[in-house]
Amino acid sequence: MGSCILYYGPGARQATLNDAYQTGRMMAPPFGDDGLKVETAREIVTHLMSTPMGTDTGVVVVGPMDQAGDKASDVLLKVVEEFDSKYVQPFLWAIDVGGVSPTIRSRCLERWAPALEEVEDEELVAAAWDIIDALDQDDSGRLVTVTRPHLKRGHELLQAVAEGLCNDLENPVKRALWGRVRLAAQHDRVWPLDIMAALVGD
């Protein structure tokens, strides 16, 4: 039997979605963005107790759990503890882990999800969009040309690229890129080789 994953912190929702997309196939749109009520919790239980079609693991995303009511949390408790990890995987998220029901937390593996600061430098943001476009066009020459002037600000550049990608995570290529870029951007100092590795992959 597997463990439910609980991401927490300012970047929890996006980190949860990225992990969920990499794990398997979403069985439904993320639950809880408009509030997690008892009726919604029962729908989540139905998904997690079912067997998804196909060979991919069925994944369900739920949050923010720190805003879930006690009754909704109680409904989820049993399935969070007893889901069949051969077929499904629940991913929970919260901004403030202290606001999550202790009984839910005790049944989850907790993972910290830091935020990437928003980049306000318009030139750097424009460069980030140029980089994303160059990657879309598979234009390596343009990618190098756009990236080179900003290598000394690699940390901020990668943050801007990650910000530009975060609303397009349905696309598996963009999702993989977002994951690499976000991971690299968590380091305060990013070397030029790290930047290119994050942008183009292995």
C-alpha positions as CSV (number, residue, x, y, z in Angstrom):
1,M,0.0,0.0,0.0
2,G,1.4,3.4,-1.0
3,S,1.4,6.7,0.8
4,C,-0.5,9.8,-0.1
5,I,1.7,12.8,-1.0
6,L,1.1,16.2,0.7
7,Y,2.9,19.2,-0.7
8,Y,2.9,22.3,1.4
9,G,4.2,25.8,1.1
10,P,3.8,28.8,-1.3
11,G,4.5,26.7,-4.4
12,A,2.5,23.7,-3.3
13,R,-0.2,23.7,-6.0
14,Q,2.1,23.9,-9.0
15,A,4.5,21.4,-7.4
16,T,1.6,19.0,-6.8
17,L,0.4,19.3,-10.4
18,N,3.8,18.7,-11.8
19,D,4.3,15.6,-9.7
20,A,0.8,14.3,-10.5
21,Y,1.3,14.8,-14.3
22,Q,4.6,12.9,-14.2
23,T,3.1,10.1,-12.1
24,G,0.1,9.2,-14.3
25,R,-3.2,10.2,-15.9
26,M,-5.4,12.8,-14.2
27,M,-8.8,11.1,-13.4
28,A,-10.5,14.5,-13.0
29,P,-9.6,18.2,-12.9
30,P,-8.0,19.3,-9.6
31,F,-10.5,19.3,-6.7
32,G,-10.9,22.0,-4.1
33,D,-9.9,25.2,-5.9
34,D,-13.4,26.5,-5.2
35,G,-13.5,25.1,-1.7
36,L,-13.5,21.5,-0.5
37,K,-17.0,20.5,0.7
38,V,-18.4,17.2,1.8
39,E,-20.0,16.5,-1.6
40,T,-16.7,17.1,-3.3
41,A,-14.9,14.9,-0.8
42,R,-17.3,12.0,-1.6
43,E,-16.6,12.5,-5.3
44,I,-12.9,12.3,-4.6
45,V,-13.5,9.0,-2.7
46,T,-15.4,7.6,-5.6
47,H,-12.4,8.3,-7.9
48,L,-9.8,6.9,-5.5
49,M,-11.8,3.7,-4.9
50,S,-12.2,3.0,-8.7
51,T,-9.9,1.3,-11.1
52,P,-8.8,3.6,-14.0
53,M,-8.9,2.5,-17.5
54,G,-5.7,1.8,-19.3
55,T,-2.3,1.0,-17.8
56,D,-1.4,4.5,-16.4
57,T,-1.8,5.2,-12.7
58,G,-4.8,7.3,-12.0
59,V,-4.0,10.5,-10.1
60,V,-6.2,12.8,-8.2
61,V,-5.2,16.3,-7.0
62,V,-6.9,17.8,-3.9
63,G,-6.3,21.1,-2.2
64,P,-5.9,23.4,-0.5
65,M,-6.3,21.0,2.4
66,D,-5.6,23.8,5.0
67,Q,-9.0,25.3,3.9
68,A,-10.9,22.0,4.0
69,G,-13.6,21.7,6.6
70,D,-13.5,19.0,9.3
71,K,-16.3,17.0,7.8
72,A,-14.7,17.0,4.3
73,S,-11.4,15.9,5.8
74,D,-13.2,13.1,7.8
75,V,-14.7,11.8,4.5
76,L,-11.3,11.7,2.9
77,L,-9.5,10.1,5.8
78,K,-10.3,6.4,5.1
79,V,-9.5,6.5,1.4
80,V,-6.2,8.4,2.0
81,E,-5.2,5.6,4.3
82,E,-6.5,2.6,2.3
83,F,-6.3,3.5,-1.5
84,D,-4.8,0.9,-3.8
85,S,-1.5,2.3,-5.0
86,K,-1.3,-0.2,-7.8
87,Y,-4.0,1.8,-9.6
88,V,-4.4,5.3,-8.1
89,Q,-2.3,7.9,-6.3
90,P,-3.8,10.9,-4.4
91,F,-1.8,14.2,-4.2
92,L,-2.8,16.7,-1.6
93,W,-1.6,20.3,-1.2
94,A,-1.8,23.1,1.3
95,I,-0.2,26.5,1.8
96,D,-0.1,26.2,5.6
97,V,0.6,22.6,6.6
98,G,-0.4,23.5,10.2
99,G,-4.0,24.0,9.0
100,V,-4.3,20.5,7.7
101,S,-6.1,17.9,9.8
102,P,-3.5,16.1,11.9
103,T,-5.1,12.7,11.1
104,I,-4.7,13.5,7.3
105,R,-1.1,14.6,7.8
106,S,-0.2,11.5,9.8
107,R,-1.1,9.4,6.7
108,C,0.8,11.4,4.2
109,L,4.4,11.9,3.1
110,E,5.0,15.7,3.4
111,R,7.1,17.6,0.8
112,W,8.0,21.3,1.1
113,A,7.3,23.4,-2.0
114,P,9.0,26.8,-2.0
115,A,7.8,29.6,-4.2
116,L,9.8,31.1,-7.0
117,E,9.8,34.8,-6.6
118,E,8.1,36.8,-9.3
119,V,10.5,38.5,-11.6
120,E,9.6,42.1,-12.2
121,D,12.4,43.1,-14.6
122,E,10.6,43.6,-17.9
123,E,13.7,42.9,-20.0
124,L,14.3,39.6,-18.2
125,V,10.7,38.6,-18.5
126,A,10.7,39.4,-22.3
127,A,13.9,37.3,-22.6
128,A,12.2,34.4,-20.8
129,W,9.3,34.5,-23.3
130,D,11.8,34.6,-26.2
131,I,13.5,31.5,-24.7
132,I,10.2,29.7,-24.5
133,D,9.4,30.6,-28.0
134,A,12.8,29.5,-29.3
135,L,12.4,26.2,-27.5
136,D,8.9,25.8,-29.1
137,Q,10.5,26.4,-32.5
138,D,13.5,24.2,-31.8
139,D,15.7,27.1,-32.7
140,S,18.9,26.4,-30.8
141,G,20.8,29.3,-32.4
142,R,18.2,31.8,-31.2
143,L,18.1,30.1,-27.8
144,V,21.8,30.7,-27.3
145,T,21.6,34.3,-28.6
146,V,18.7,35.2,-26.3
147,T,20.1,33.4,-23.3
148,R,23.8,34.6,-23.5
149,P,23.3,38.2,-22.3
150,H,21.5,37.1,-19.1
151,L,23.8,34.3,-18.0
152,K,25.0,36.3,-15.0
153,R,21.4,36.5,-13.8
154,G,20.7,32.8,-14.4
155,H,18.7,32.4,-11.2
156,E,16.3,35.2,-12.1
157,L,16.2,34.1,-15.7
158,L,15.1,30.6,-14.8
159,Q,12.5,31.9,-12.4
160,A,11.0,34.0,-15.2
161,V,11.0,31.0,-17.6
162,A,9.3,28.9,-14.9
163,E,6.7,31.6,-14.3
164,G,6.0,31.7,-18.1
165,L,5.5,28.0,-18.3
166,C,3.4,27.4,-15.2
167,N,0.0,27.9,-16.9
168,D,0.8,25.4,-19.6
169,L,1.4,22.2,-17.6
170,E,-1.1,20.2,-19.6
171,N,1.5,20.0,-22.3
172,P,3.9,17.2,-21.4
173,V,6.9,18.8,-23.0
174,K,6.3,22.1,-21.3
175,R,5.6,20.2,-18.0
176,A,9.0,18.4,-18.2
177,L,10.7,21.7,-19.1
178,W,9.0,23.5,-16.2
179,G,10.1,20.8,-13.8
180,R,13.7,21.0,-14.8
181,V,13.7,24.8,-14.8
182,R,12.0,25.1,-11.5
183,L,14.4,22.7,-9.8
184,A,17.4,24.5,-11.2
185,A,16.0,27.9,-10.2
186,Q,15.8,26.9,-6.5
187,H,19.6,27.4,-6.3
188,D,20.7,30.9,-5.4
189,R,23.6,30.6,-7.9
190,V,23.1,29.0,-11.3
191,W,26.0,28.3,-13.6
192,P,25.7,28.7,-17.4
193,L,25.9,24.9,-17.9
194,D,23.1,24.5,-15.4
195,I,20.9,26.9,-17.3
196,M,21.4,25.2,-20.6
197,A,20.9,21.7,-19.0
198,A,17.6,22.9,-17.5
199,L,16.4,24.4,-20.8
200,V,17.3,21.6,-23.2
201,G,17.4,18.6,-20.9
202,D,19.8,15.7,-21.3
